[in-house]
Amino acid sequence: MLTPARNSRHLRSTNSNPLYIPRVKTKAGTKAFSVAAPTVWNSLPASVKSEDNNYSFIQPTSKHLSL
């Protein structure tokens, strides 16, 4: 399950919709979907995250991730 990150203070970064990245104890744990997905999402630029249609989202995401 993906959980939005919660801050007790209002920060500029809250506008970027960051996801909470759970802590893991092993290197194998970093490859789990619940850790990898928020890590990738948080690394995307805000301009990519704000796209409202699939094509406008997929193309810059592919360029950012070098797929």
N, C-alpha and C positions, 0 to 999 in steps of 0.2 A: 504494500500500500504506500502511495506517495502522499506525504504530508507537507503542507505549506510551512515554511519557517516562520516562527513567531518571535517578535522582538518586543520587549517591554517598553521600548521607546520608539517614537516615530522617526524613522530614518529615511534618507533619500533612497536607499537600497530596497525599501519595502515596495516601491513602485515597480520593481523588476520581477516580482512574483517568484522569489527564490524558494526552493524546496529544501526541506530538512534532510541532511545527510546523516544517517545513523552511524554510530561508531562501531567499528569492527576490530577484532583482536588478531585476525589472521589475514595474510595476503590473499588467500582464496576468498575471504569474505568481501573484499573490495570488488570482486567480479559479480557478486550477486546483483540481481536487477534492482533491488531496493536501495542499493548503494550506487551502482553505476548510472542508473537513469537520472537521479537528482544531480549527480556530478556533471553529467553531460548537459542537462537542462540549465544548470546554474552557469555553465561556461559559455552559453550562447549569448550573443549581443542582444540588448533590449529591442533593437529594431527588428530582429528576426522573431523574437517571442511575441511581438505585437501584431504580426501578420494575421489576417483574418481568413485567408483562403489557402487551400492546400498547396497549390503551385507556388504561390508567393512565399510559403513557409519552407517547402522542400528544397527549392533551388538554393537559397542562401545557406540553409542548414547543411546541405551537401558540400558546399564550398567551404564552410567554416570547419567541418569535420574532415574534409578532404576525402570524401567517399567516392 
